[in-house]
Amino acid sequence: MASGDTELDDFQRKVKTFFHQTLPEALDQQSPSASTLERAKNWRQLLFDHGLAGLDYPVDCGGLGLSPAFNAVYQEQSRGLVPREEAVFGISVGMALPTIRDHGSDELKQRFIKPGLRGDEIWCQMYSEPGAGSDLASLGTKAVLDGDEWIISGQKVWTSGAQHSDFAILLARTDTSLPKHRGITMFVLPMHQDGVDVRPLVQMTGVSEFNEIFLDEARIPRSWVVGEVNGGWATAVALLAHERRQTGVASMSGDESQLSKAGRSPIPVAQLIDVARTRDRITDATVRQELARLHAGERIVAWLGHRDVSPSIGKLWRTRQGRAAANVAGQLAFPASPAWRSDLGDPANQLDDYLAYHILNCRGMSLGGGTDEIQRNTLGERVLGLPREPGPDRSTPFNQLPTN
């Protein structure tokens, strides 16, 4: 047997031991009153301390420097066993840190990667604005250099997790005389400062997952630029690729035993099978057909995470899976299920509340991380080679474009 195979076998046993012994014991010892944030940080620290965080990150900035084959083993062995609280770090671990790893300076790598992997710091992503959603390059938040600091003013919206984030990956305009795709810069913004006003947006689920953020002369150190000044569109696209890839992987990685409302993940098929059994619908031919279809979709999303395909494909499949799973949950319950109200302190009502939440929440899957329409445009233009959608001349300076 080759030495590489032996290393992978040893790693596989290590991952199995962690998820089947170490993690359950640690979760049993947690205080029942621990908040979602506390549980999330405990989980991430445990993962890091047992050598299972940052597998493909450089060793000199807190990673393990392993090949992609180890990541594939980890994904397969951890499927259905990762606590749903990992969603708290979806932007940190799945988007911000990989972008800093691939495009950041040595200073940024040394400062942010290790504490991010360990869960000591939480990140959010400041892209969308009231006037720049699908057309992200139209963003108007301004960054002006003032000595050793950048001064940031503007507004962001639909920012997930900003209320408990320590840092943000921020896109801002640094040169209005350049075309809109060329005058943008990516920054690392410290959240805990005057000039950063986070305001929650309440969704129909009753949860404030998103926020709008007002930036009034917030400050960033001059060197906290990811990539090149005015070259932020390239790093923005790179982060979006990580986001779409992370979305597909994370959607299939939650602990199937948890009735958690953390993150926007499809309801696991194993849970729907249990619901069908408890409601005496498991022998119904139509229900069985739908469950089989969902099982196949769940496996497809997992397999896409192991293939070198466009991240948009995984994102679209995850959306399809999430909405289909929520529809089956509704069919297994009854039409008024989203209107259920329950006492979360009563375990007998927890499943009802969980299903109602996901039936309502799944509709946002086709929006977050780029709408389904944007994903299809990306596939058409970048994979199939179709012409770009018509729009303003890409060579026109931003300050000469028509505005509302």
KELUMBA-912938 format. One record per residue (C-alpha): residue number from 1; residue in one letter; x, y, z. Coordinates in steps of 0.1 Angstrom, whole numbers. Last residue first. Layout:
% residues N
+-----+------+-------+-------+-------+
| seq | type |    xx |    yy |    zz |
+-----+------+-------+-------+-------+
| NUM |    A |     X |     Y |     Z |
...
+-----+------+-------+-------+-------+
This chain:
% residues 404
+-----+------+-------+-------+-------+
| seq | type |    xx |    yy |    zz |
+-----+------+-------+-------+-------+
| 404 |    N |  -320 |   572 |  -108 |
| 403 |    T |  -284 |   572 |  -122 |
| 402 |    P |  -270 |   574 |  -157 |
| 401 |    L |  -233 |   563 |  -160 |
| 400 |    Q |  -208 |   592 |  -163 |
| 399 |    N |  -193 |   589 |  -128 |
| 398 |    F |  -187 |   551 |  -133 |
| 397 |    P |  -166 |   557 |  -164 |
| 396 |    T |  -179 |   540 |  -195 |
| 395 |    S |  -159 |   511 |  -207 |
| 394 |    R |  -184 |   484 |  -197 |
| 393 |    D |  -210 |   501 |  -220 |
| 392 |    P |  -243 |   500 |  -201 |
| 391 |    G |  -262 |   467 |  -204 |
| 390 |    P |  -270 |   438 |  -227 |
| 389 |    E |  -266 |   403 |  -213 |
| 388 |    R |  -233 |   387 |  -222 |
| 387 |    P |  -232 |   365 |  -253 |
| 386 |    L |  -232 |   327 |  -247 |
| 385 |    G |  -199 |   309 |  -240 |
| 384 |    L |  -216 |   278 |  -224 |
| 383 |    V |  -195 |   279 |  -192 |
| 382 |    R |  -188 |   315 |  -186 |
| 381 |    E |  -218 |   332 |  -203 |
| 380 |    G |  -246 |   306 |  -199 |
| 379 |    L |  -234 |   294 |  -165 |
| 378 |    T |  -231 |   329 |  -151 |
| 377 |    N |  -265 |   338 |  -165 |
| 376 |    R |  -280 |   307 |  -149 |
| 375 |    Q |  -265 |   317 |  -115 |
| 374 |    I |  -278 |   353 |  -119 |
| 373 |    E |  -313 |   339 |  -125 |
| 372 |    D |  -311 |   317 |   -95 |
| 371 |    T |  -303 |   347 |   -74 |
| 370 |    G |  -268 |   354 |   -61 |
| 369 |    G |  -255 |   343 |   -27 |
| 368 |    G |  -289 |   346 |   -11 |
| 367 |    L |  -319 |   348 |   -35 |
| 366 |    S |  -331 |   312 |   -45 |
| 365 |    M |  -325 |   300 |    -9 |
| 364 |    G |  -348 |   327 |     4 |
| 363 |    R |  -379 |   307 |    -3 |
| 362 |    C |  -366 |   279 |    21 |
| 361 |    N |  -373 |   301 |    52 |
| 360 |    L |  -410 |   296 |    53 |
| 359 |    I |  -411 |   258 |    51 |
| 358 |    H |  -379 |   258 |    72 |
| 357 |    Y |  -395 |   277 |   101 |
| 356 |    A |  -427 |   256 |   100 |
| 355 |    L |  -407 |   224 |   101 |
| 354 |    Y |  -387 |   235 |   132 |
| 353 |    D |  -418 |   248 |   150 |
| 352 |    D |  -436 |   215 |   145 |
| 351 |    L |  -405 |   195 |   156 |
| 350 |    Q |  -402 |   216 |   188 |
| 349 |    N |  -438 |   212 |   199 |
| 348 |    A |  -434 |   180 |   219 |
| 347 |    P |  -401 |   192 |   233 |
| 346 |    D |  -419 |   220 |   251 |
| 345 |    G |  -396 |   249 |   258 |
| 344 |    L |  -400 |   260 |   222 |
| 343 |    D |  -437 |   267 |   228 |
| 342 |    S |  -454 |   265 |   195 |
| 341 |    R |  -470 |   287 |   169 |
| 340 |    W |  -480 |   271 |   136 |
| 339 |    A |  -488 |   294 |   107 |
| 338 |    P |  -463 |   277 |    84 |
| 337 |    S |  -483 |   245 |    89 |
| 336 |    A |  -516 |   258 |    75 |
| 335 |    P |  -515 |   235 |    45 |
| 334 |    F |  -510 |   203 |    65 |
| 333 |    A |  -481 |   182 |    78 |
| 332 |    L |  -466 |   156 |    54 |
| 331 |    Q |  -474 |   179 |    24 |
| 330 |    G |  -457 |   208 |    41 |
| 329 |    A |  -426 |   187 |    48 |
| 328 |    V |  -426 |   176 |    11 |
| 327 |    N |  -427 |   213 |     0 |
| 326 |    A |  -398 |   221 |    24 |
| 325 |    A |  -377 |   193 |     9 |
| 324 |    A |  -384 |   205 |   -26 |
| 323 |    R |  -375 |   241 |   -17 |
| 322 |    G |  -342 |   230 |    -2 |
| 321 |    Q |  -332 |   206 |   -29 |
| 320 |    R |  -338 |   231 |   -57 |
| 319 |    T |  -319 |   257 |   -39 |
| 318 |    R |  -290 |   233 |   -33 |
| 317 |    W |  -290 |   223 |   -69 |
| 316 |    L |  -288 |   259 |   -81 |
| 315 |    K |  -258 |   266 |   -57 |
| 314 |    G |  -240 |   234 |   -67 |
| 313 |    I |  -243 |   244 |  -104 |
| 312 |    S |  -233 |   279 |   -97 |
| 311 |    P |  -200 |   266 |   -82 |
| 310 |    S |  -190 |   256 |  -117 |
| 309 |    V |  -177 |   221 |  -117 |
| 308 |    D |  -145 |   205 |  -104 |
| 307 |    R |  -162 |   176 |   -85 |
| 306 |    H |  -162 |   166 |   -49 |
| 305 |    G |  -189 |   192 |   -38 |
| 304 |    L |  -210 |   180 |   -68 |
| 303 |    W |  -211 |   146 |   -50 |
| 302 |    A |  -228 |   161 |   -19 |
| 301 |    V |  -254 |   180 |   -40 |
| 300 |    I |  -261 |   148 |   -60 |
| 299 |    R |  -265 |   128 |   -28 |
| 298 |    E |  -291 |   151 |   -14 |
| 297 |    G |  -309 |   151 |   -48 |
| 296 |    A |  -311 |   113 |   -48 |
| 295 |    H |  -325 |   113 |   -13 |
| 294 |    L |  -350 |   140 |   -23 |
| 293 |    R |  -363 |   119 |   -52 |
| 292 |    A |  -366 |    88 |   -29 |
| 291 |    L |  -385 |   109 |    -4 |
| 290 |    E |  -409 |   121 |   -32 |
| 289 |    Q |  -414 |    85 |   -44 |
| 288 |    R |  -421 |    73 |    -9 |
| 287 |    V |  -446 |   101 |    -4 |
| 286 |    T |  -464 |    92 |   -36 |
| 285 |    A |  -465 |    55 |   -27 |
| 284 |    D |  -479 |    60 |     8 |
| 283 |    T |  -463 |    34 |    30 |
| 282 |    I |  -443 |    60 |    50 |
| 281 |    R |  -474 |    82 |    56 |
| 280 |    D |  -483 |    70 |    91 |
| 279 |    R |  -476 |   105 |   106 |
| 278 |    T |  -447 |    93 |   128 |
| 277 |    R |  -432 |    74 |    98 |
| 276 |    A |  -435 |   103 |    74 |
| 275 |    V |  -418 |   126 |   100 |
| 274 |    D |  -390 |   101 |   104 |
| 273 |    I |  -385 |   100 |    67 |
| 272 |    L |  -385 |   138 |    66 |
| 271 |    Q |  -357 |   138 |    92 |
| 270 |    A |  -335 |   114 |    72 |
| 269 |    V |  -341 |   136 |    41 |
| 268 |    P |  -323 |   165 |    58 |
| 267 |    I |  -343 |   198 |    57 |
| 266 |    P |  -324 |   220 |    32 |
| 265 |    S |  -300 |   245 |    47 |
| 264 |    R |  -303 |   282 |    54 |
| 263 |    G |  -283 |   287 |    85 |
| 262 |    A |  -292 |   279 |   121 |
| 261 |    K |  -328 |   268 |   127 |
| 260 |    S |  -317 |   237 |   145 |
| 259 |    L |  -337 |   205 |   150 |
| 258 |    Q |  -305 |   185 |   153 |
| 257 |    S |  -302 |   147 |   146 |
| 256 |    E |  -293 |   153 |   110 |
| 255 |    D |  -262 |   172 |   120 |
| 254 |    G |  -256 |   196 |    91 |
| 253 |    S |  -233 |   188 |    62 |
| 252 |    M |  -256 |   188 |    31 |
| 251 |    S |  -263 |   225 |    27 |
| 250 |    A |  -228 |   233 |    38 |
| 249 |    V |  -213 |   217 |     7 |
| 248 |    G |  -236 |   235 |   -18 |
| 247 |    T |  -234 |   269 |    -1 |
| 246 |    Q |  -196 |   266 |     3 |
| 245 |    R |  -192 |   262 |   -35 |
| 244 |    R |  -214 |   292 |   -41 |
| 243 |    E |  -196 |   313 |   -15 |
| 242 |    H |  -161 |   302 |   -27 |
| 241 |    A |  -171 |   313 |   -63 |
| 240 |    L |  -185 |   346 |   -48 |
| 239 |    L |  -152 |   352 |   -31 |
| 238 |    A |  -133 |   349 |   -64 |
| 237 |    V |  -158 |   372 |   -81 |
| 236 |    A |  -152 |   399 |   -54 |
| 235 |    T |  -114 |   393 |   -57 |
| 234 |    A |  -115 |   401 |   -94 |
| 233 |    W |  -139 |   431 |   -88 |
| 232 |    G |  -116 |   445 |   -62 |
| 231 |    G |   -88 |   456 |   -85 |
| 230 |    N |   -92 |   493 |   -78 |
| 229 |    V |   -66 |   489 |   -50 |
| 228 |    E |   -51 |   454 |   -54 |
| 227 |    G |   -58 |   422 |   -36 |
| 226 |    V |   -74 |   423 |    -2 |
| 225 |    V |   -68 |   458 |    13 |
| 224 |    W |   -61 |   460 |    50 |
| 223 |    S |   -28 |   480 |    44 |
| 222 |    R |   -44 |   514 |    49 |
| 221 |    P |   -60 |   505 |    82 |
| 220 |    I |   -98 |   508 |    79 |
| 219 |    R |  -120 |   536 |    94 |
| 218 |    A |  -158 |   542 |    94 |
| 217 |    E |  -167 |   576 |    81 |
| 216 |    D |  -205 |   569 |    84 |
| 215 |    L |  -213 |   534 |    73 |
| 214 |    F |  -249 |   524 |    77 |
| 213 |    I |  -256 |   487 |    78 |
| 212 |    E |  -288 |   468 |    69 |
| 211 |    N |  -291 |   434 |    85 |
| 210 |    F |  -301 |   398 |    78 |
| 209 |    E |  -308 |   369 |   100 |
| 208 |    S |  -334 |   387 |   121 |
| 207 |    V |  -357 |   358 |   129 |
| 206 |    G |  -396 |   360 |   130 |
| 205 |    T |  -398 |   335 |   101 |
| 204 |    M |  -414 |   364 |    80 |
| 203 |    Q |  -380 |   382 |    82 |
| 202 |    V |  -370 |   409 |   106 |
| 201 |    L |  -342 |   432 |    93 |
| 200 |    P |  -316 |   441 |   120 |
| 199 |    R |  -298 |   475 |   121 |
| 198 |    V |  -260 |   476 |   122 |
| 197 |    D |  -244 |   511 |   126 |
| 196 |    V |  -207 |   512 |   118 |
| 195 |    G |  -193 |   547 |   122 |
| 194 |    D |  -180 |   542 |   157 |
| 193 |    Q |  -161 |   509 |   159 |
| 192 |    H |  -166 |   472 |   164 |
| 191 |    M |  -170 |   460 |   128 |
| 190 |    P |  -134 |   462 |   117 |
| 189 |    L |  -135 |   463 |    79 |
| 188 |    V |  -112 |   441 |    57 |
| 187 |    F |  -112 |   457 |    23 |
| 186 |    M |  -120 |   449 |   -14 |
| 185 |    T |  -115 |   477 |   -39 |
| 184 |    I |  -138 |   488 |   -68 |
| 183 |    G |  -129 |   512 |   -96 |
| 182 |    R |  -125 |   486 |  -124 |
| 181 |    H |  -160 |   471 |  -126 |
| 180 |    K |  -178 |   505 |  -127 |
| 179 |    P |  -155 |   520 |  -154 |
| 178 |    L |  -129 |   543 |  -139 |
| 177 |    S |  -134 |   580 |  -129 |
| 176 |    T |  -153 |   569 |   -98 |
| 175 |    D |  -122 |   556 |   -81 |
| 174 |    T |  -122 |   539 |   -47 |
| 173 |    R |  -156 |   523 |   -47 |
| 172 |    A |  -162 |   499 |   -18 |
| 171 |    L |  -165 |   462 |   -13 |
| 170 |    L |  -162 |   450 |    23 |
| 169 |    I |  -152 |   417 |    38 |
| 168 |    A |  -164 |   422 |    74 |
| 167 |    F |  -149 |   418 |   108 |
| 166 |    D |  -160 |   411 |   144 |
| 165 |    S |  -195 |   397 |   135 |
| 164 |    H |  -224 |   393 |   159 |
| 163 |    Q |  -250 |   416 |   144 |
| 162 |    A |  -235 |   413 |   109 |
| 161 |    G |  -247 |   377 |   107 |
| 160 |    S |  -261 |   380 |    72 |
| 159 |    T |  -258 |   414 |    54 |
| 158 |    W |  -289 |   419 |    33 |
| 157 |    V |  -280 |   456 |    30 |
| 156 |    K |  -250 |   479 |    28 |
| 155 |    Q |  -249 |   517 |    31 |
| 154 |    G |  -222 |   544 |    24 |
| 153 |    S |  -192 |   560 |    39 |
| 152 |    I |  -157 |   545 |    44 |
| 151 |    I |  -125 |   564 |    53 |
| 150 |    W |   -93 |   545 |    45 |
| 149 |    E |   -65 |   550 |    69 |
| 148 |    D |   -27 |   557 |    69 |
| 147 |    G |   -31 |   592 |    55 |
| 146 |    D |   -67 |   597 |    44 |
| 145 |    L |   -76 |   574 |    15 |
| 144 |    V |  -112 |   576 |     5 |
| 143 |    A |  -136 |   546 |     3 |
| 142 |    K |  -171 |   552 |   -11 |
| 141 |    T |  -202 |   530 |   -10 |
| 140 |    G |  -218 |   533 |   -44 |
| 139 |    L |  -222 |   498 |   -57 |
| 138 |    S |  -230 |   495 |   -94 |
| 137 |    A |  -207 |   465 |   -98 |
| 136 |    L |  -232 |   445 |   -78 |
| 135 |    D |  -258 |   445 |  -106 |
| 134 |    S |  -279 |   417 |   -89 |
| 133 |    G |  -281 |   439 |   -58 |
| 132 |    A |  -267 |   474 |   -62 |
| 131 |    G |  -291 |   503 |   -54 |
| 130 |    P |  -301 |   492 |   -19 |
| 129 |    E |  -266 |   478 |   -14 |
| 128 |    S |  -252 |   443 |   -17 |
| 127 |    Y |  -216 |   434 |    -9 |
| 126 |    M |  -207 |   435 |    28 |
| 125 |    Q |  -198 |   400 |    39 |
| 124 |    C |  -198 |   389 |    75 |
| 123 |    W |  -170 |   375 |    97 |
| 122 |    I |  -166 |   359 |   131 |
| 121 |    E |  -135 |   358 |   152 |
| 120 |    D |  -122 |   333 |   178 |
| 119 |    G |  -136 |   305 |   157 |
| 118 |    R |  -104 |   285 |   154 |
| 117 |    L |  -103 |   290 |   116 |
| 116 |    G |  -108 |   327 |   120 |
| 115 |    P |   -82 |   331 |   147 |
| 114 |    K |   -57 |   313 |   124 |
| 113 |    I |   -66 |   331 |    92 |
| 112 |    F |   -68 |   367 |   103 |
| 111 |    R |   -35 |   383 |   113 |
| 110 |    Q |    -9 |   361 |    96 |
| 109 |    K |   -29 |   360 |    63 |
| 108 |    L |   -36 |   398 |    64 |
| 107 |    E |     1 |   406 |    69 |
| 106 |    D |    12 |   381 |    42 |
| 105 |    S |   -10 |   400 |    18 |
| 104 |    G |   -44 |   386 |     7 |
| 103 |    H |   -54 |   370 |   -25 |
| 102 |    D |   -56 |   332 |   -20 |
| 101 |    R |   -56 |   329 |    18 |
| 100 |    I |   -76 |   362 |    21 |
|  99 |    T |  -102 |   348 |    -3 |
|  98 |    P |  -103 |   314 |    15 |
|  97 |    L |  -107 |   333 |    49 |
|  96 |    A |  -137 |   354 |    38 |
|  95 |    M |  -158 |   328 |    20 |
|  94 |    G |  -163 |   294 |    35 |
|  93 |    V |  -146 |   298 |    68 |
|  92 |    S |  -158 |   332 |    78 |
|  91 |    I |  -190 |   333 |    57 |
|  90 |    G |  -202 |   299 |    69 |
|  89 |    F |  -189 |   305 |   105 |
|  88 |    V |  -223 |   309 |   122 |
|  87 |    A |  -235 |   280 |    99 |
|  86 |    E |  -213 |   257 |   120 |
|  85 |    E |  -241 |   259 |   145 |
|  84 |    R |  -258 |   231 |   126 |
|  83 |    P |  -235 |   207 |   142 |
|  82 |    V |  -216 |   186 |   117 |
|  81 |    L |  -227 |   149 |   116 |
|  80 |    G |  -248 |   146 |    85 |
|  79 |    R |  -217 |   143 |    62 |
|  78 |    S |  -186 |   143 |    84 |
|  77 |    Q |  -170 |   112 |    68 |
|  76 |    E |  -176 |   123 |    32 |
|  75 |    Q |  -165 |   159 |    37 |
|  74 |    Y |  -134 |   149 |    57 |
|  73 |    V |  -123 |   124 |    31 |
|  72 |    A |  -127 |   150 |     3 |
|  71 |    N |  -107 |   175 |    23 |
|  70 |    F |   -80 |   150 |    27 |
|  69 |    A |   -79 |   144 |   -11 |
|  68 |    P |   -75 |   182 |   -16 |
|  67 |    S |   -39 |   180 |    -3 |
|  66 |    L |   -29 |   189 |    32 |
|  65 |    G |   -11 |   221 |    43 |
|  64 |    L |   -24 |   219 |    79 |
|  63 |    G |   -35 |   255 |    85 |
|  62 |    G |   -25 |   281 |   110 |
|  61 |    C |    -8 |   308 |    89 |
|  60 |    D |    26 |   291 |    84 |
|  59 |    V |    10 |   257 |    77 |
|  58 |    P |    -7 |   269 |    46 |
|  57 |    Y |   -45 |   262 |    44 |
|  56 |    D |   -57 |   229 |    28 |
|  55 |    L |   -69 |   213 |    61 |
|  54 |    G |   -80 |   245 |    77 |
|  53 |    A |   -97 |   229 |   106 |
|  52 |    L |   -94 |   192 |   115 |
|  51 |    G |   -63 |   192 |   138 |
|  50 |    H |   -81 |   183 |   171 |
|  49 |    D |   -77 |   218 |   185 |
|  48 |    F |   -92 |   233 |   154 |
|  47 |    L |  -124 |   211 |   155 |
|  46 |    L |  -128 |   217 |   193 |
|  45 |    Q |  -124 |   255 |   188 |
|  44 |    R |  -150 |   254 |   160 |
|  43 |    W |  -175 |   235 |   182 |
|  42 |    N |  -170 |   257 |   212 |
|  41 |    K |  -175 |   288 |   191 |
|  40 |    A |  -207 |   275 |   176 |
|  39 |    R |  -221 |   265 |   210 |
|  38 |    E |  -214 |   300 |   224 |
|  37 |    L |  -230 |   316 |   194 |
|  36 |    T |  -261 |   294 |   196 |
|  35 |    S |  -264 |   303 |   233 |
|  34 |    A |  -254 |   280 |   261 |
|  33 |    S |  -283 |   273 |   286 |
|  32 |    P |  -280 |   235 |   282 |
|  31 |    S |  -244 |   238 |   293 |
|  30 |    Q |  -221 |   217 |   272 |
|  29 |    Q |  -208 |   184 |   285 |
|  28 |    D |  -230 |   163 |   262 |
|  27 |    L |  -216 |   183 |   232 |
|  26 |    A |  -180 |   174 |   242 |
|  25 |    E |  -189 |   137 |   244 |
|  24 |    P |  -207 |   137 |   211 |
|  23 |    L |  -176 |   155 |   195 |
|  22 |    T |  -149 |   132 |   208 |
|  21 |    Q |  -167 |    98 |   200 |
|  20 |    H |  -184 |    95 |   167 |
|  19 |    F |  -173 |   127 |   150 |
|  18 |    F |  -137 |   128 |   163 |
|  17 |    T |  -132 |    90 |   160 |
|  16 |    K |  -145 |    90 |   124 |
|  15 |    V |  -122 |   120 |   115 |
|  14 |    K |   -91 |   103 |   129 |
|  13 |    R |  -100 |    70 |   112 |
|  12 |    Q |  -102 |    88 |    79 |
|  11 |    F |   -69 |   105 |    86 |
|  10 |    D |   -52 |    71 |    92 |
|   9 |    D |   -67 |    58 |    59 |
|   8 |    L |   -55 |    89 |    41 |
|   7 |    E |   -20 |    86 |    54 |
|   6 |    T |   -19 |    49 |    45 |
|   5 |    D |   -31 |    57 |    10 |
|   4 |    G |    -3 |    83 |     6 |
|   3 |    S |    23 |    58 |    19 |
|   2 |    A |    13 |    34 |    -9 |
|   1 |    M |     0 |     0 |     0 |
+-----+------+-------+-------+-------+
